[in-house]
Amino acid sequence: MSGRLDGKVAVITGGASGIGRACAELFAREGADVLVSDIHDEKGAEAVAAVEALGRRAHYLHVDTTSEAANEAMAQAAVDELGRLDICVAAAGVSHASYDSGNTAPDEELIRRRYQQPEDGMLTNRPVEMWEKVIDVNLNGVMLTNRAAARQMMALGNGGAIINISSIAGKHPAVGSPEYCVSKAGVWMLTKSLALELAPYQIRVNAIGPGFIETPMTAVFRADEELSQRWLAMTPMGRFGYPEEIATTALFLASEEASFYSGQILHPDGGFFTE
Ligand SMILES: NC(=O)c1ccc[n+]([C@@H]2O[C@H](COP(=O)([O-])OP(=O)(O)OC[C@H]3O[C@@H](n4cnc5c(N)ncnc54)[C@H](O)[C@@H]3O)[C@@H](O)[C@H]2O)c1
């Protein structure tokens, strides 16, 4: 089947890399025009070129999702530049305060230490700013993106689909990253709460909780043999997932095939959650 998003316009935060980028390309293949937003402008331009190479219209906007004004401008730009707004994927995120695949180099040493010497990573041993940064991007940012998209969708009156990228970490705690787990659990509850509020407007709000996926975000971890094995041991299928496997889930949730889904979370996770 193809053309599942014919005539639709999608906004994708974190669209320059990994899961967001895979969504941008798959949505374009299925007929959507795409507004890509990110803080990494070079990679954003590459994503736009990839969408255009697939024959669709695309527009890039520098959006730090922690900014309310930037999110509002993004939702408006979808309408101004591409004519409408039907789908919003909130994929922008960070794994740690020290990691941001956008403009700053990850502090790989710090990330490794967090897992190899867990006491370094304990919440009791870290500055509170590290907690705040992750919550700000992963939870507050998603809320601001959802709110801006919902406002625009309500004004346009055509319904819509909002898809939030949570994580298995939203249900499964991990030593060394309580703020990540809390942010993703928050995204899951935000998704359910907004689903209720927006249902009368035919705006569906769903989440995806991926397992361990091969993206730049996990590169440092995957390069560490011991950590890699630990993650694969938790994944019955015995491999990492690909960003395209998350994009196909997002495509389903964005499409008419999911027309009666709202307030749900889907877990493409290689069998991580089997209970
Ligand atoms: N990779 C995994 O294993 C995995 C698993 C579960 C959930 N996730 C989630 O999926 C989403 C996408 O992650 P990914 O794996 O594709 O990582 P990625 O690092 O490849 O992509 C994340 C993108 O978000 C952007 N970003 C970061 N902070 C931002 C900000 N303040 N404003 C706008 N953009 C910002 C980055 O520049 C980057 O392009 C994240 O929310 C992540 O938490 C990833």
The ligand as an SDF file (V2000), in Angstrom:
LIG
                    3D

 44 48  0  0  0  0  0  0  0  0999 V2000
   17.3120    5.4690   20.1460 N   0  0  0  0  0  0  0  0  0  0  0  0
   16.6400    4.7970   21.0520 C   0  0  0  0  0  0  0  0  0  0  0  0
   17.0210    3.6790   21.4660 O   0  0  0  0  0  0  0  0  0  0  0  0
   15.3730    5.3820   21.6310 C   0  0  0  0  0  0  0  0  0  0  0  0
   14.5520    4.5260   22.3680 C   0  0  0  0  0  0  0  0  0  0  0  0
   13.3780    5.0360   22.9080 C   0  0  0  0  0  0  0  0  0  0  0  0
   13.0240    6.3490   22.6950 C   0  0  0  0  0  0  0  0  0  0  0  0
   13.8460    7.1470   21.9660 N   0  0  0  0  0  0  0  0  0  0  0  0
   13.4180    8.5330   21.7700 C   0  0  0  0  0  0  0  0  0  0  0  0
   13.2710    8.7780   20.3980 O   0  0  0  0  0  0  0  0  0  0  0  0
   13.4280   10.1780   20.1370 C   0  0  0  0  0  0  0  0  0  0  0  0
   14.3920   10.3640   18.9870 C   0  0  0  0  0  0  0  0  0  0  0  0
   15.6820    9.9240   19.4080 O   0  0  0  0  0  0  0  0  0  0  0  0
   16.7490    9.2750   18.4140 P   0  0  0  0  0  0  0  0  0  0  0  0
   17.1190    7.9660   18.9720 O   0  0  0  0  0  0  0  0  0  0  0  0
   16.2770    9.3940   17.0260 O   0  0  0  0  0  0  0  0  0  0  0  0
   17.9820   10.2450   18.7280 O   0  0  0  0  0  0  0  0  0  0  0  0
   18.7840   11.3130   17.8370 P   0  0  0  0  0  0  0  0  0  0  0  0
   19.7420   11.8890   18.7690 O   0  0  0  0  0  0  0  0  0  0  0  0
   19.2500   10.6630   16.5910 O   0  0  0  0  0  0  0  0  0  0  0  0
   17.6600   12.3820   17.4570 O   0  0  0  0  0  0  0  0  0  0  0  0
   17.1650   13.3090   18.3820 C   0  0  0  0  0  0  0  0  0  0  0  0
   17.0310   14.6470   17.6790 C   0  0  0  0  0  0  0  0  0  0  0  0
   16.4610   15.5750   18.6290 O   0  0  0  0  0  0  0  0  0  0  0  0
   17.1260   16.8190   18.4440 C   0  0  0  0  0  0  0  0  0  0  0  0
   17.0170   17.6390   19.6450 N   0  0  0  0  0  0  0  0  0  0  0  0
   17.6220   17.4720   20.8470 C   0  0  0  0  0  0  0  0  0  0  0  0
   17.2870   18.4580   21.6890 N   0  0  0  0  0  0  0  0  0  0  0  0
   16.4260   19.2680   21.0040 C   0  0  0  0  0  0  0  0  0  0  0  0
   15.7250   20.4630   21.3180 C   0  0  0  0  0  0  0  0  0  0  0  0
   15.8260   21.0390   22.5260 N   0  0  0  0  0  0  0  0  0  0  0  0
   14.9360   21.0200   20.3710 N   0  0  0  0  0  0  0  0  0  0  0  0
   14.8130   20.4500   19.1490 C   0  0  0  0  0  0  0  0  0  0  0  0
   15.4660   19.3300   18.7870 N   0  0  0  0  0  0  0  0  0  0  0  0
   16.2570   18.7490   19.7000 C   0  0  0  0  0  0  0  0  0  0  0  0
   18.5690   16.4490   18.1370 C   0  0  0  0  0  0  0  0  0  0  0  0
   19.2710   17.5150   17.5090 O   0  0  0  0  0  0  0  0  0  0  0  0
   18.3860   15.2440   17.2410 C   0  0  0  0  0  0  0  0  0  0  0  0
   18.3270   15.6040   15.8830 O   0  0  0  0  0  0  0  0  0  0  0  0
   13.9030   10.7880   21.4560 C   0  0  0  0  0  0  0  0  0  0  0  0
   12.8050   11.3760   22.1180 O   0  0  0  0  0  0  0  0  0  0  0  0
   14.4010    9.5890   22.2350 C   0  0  0  0  0  0  0  0  0  0  0  0
   14.3520    9.7970   23.6200 O   0  0  0  0  0  0  0  0  0  0  0  0
   15.0050    6.7010   21.4220 C   0  0  0  0  0  0  0  0  0  0  0  0
  1  2  1  0
  2  3  2  0
  2  4  1  0
  4  5  1  0
  4 44  2  0
  5  6  2  0
  6  7  1  0
  7  8  2  0
  8  9  1  0
  8 44  1  0
  9 10  1  0
  9 42  1  0
 10 11  1  0
 11 12  1  0
 11 40  1  0
 12 13  1  0
 13 14  1  0
 14 15  2  0
 14 16  1  0
 14 17  1  0
 17 18  1  0
 18 19  2  0
 18 20  1  0
 18 21  1  0
 21 22  1  0
 22 23  1  0
 23 24  1  0
 23 38  1  0
 24 25  1  0
 25 26  1  0
 25 36  1  0
 26 27  1  0
 26 35  1  0
 27 28  2  0
 28 29  1  0
 29 30  1  0
 29 35  2  0
 30 31  1  0
 30 32  2  0
 32 33  1  0
 33 34  2  0
 34 35  1  0
 36 37  1  0
 36 38  1  0
 38 39  1  0
 40 41  1  0
 40 42  1  0
 42 43  1  0
M  CHG  2   8   1  16  -1
M  END
$$$$
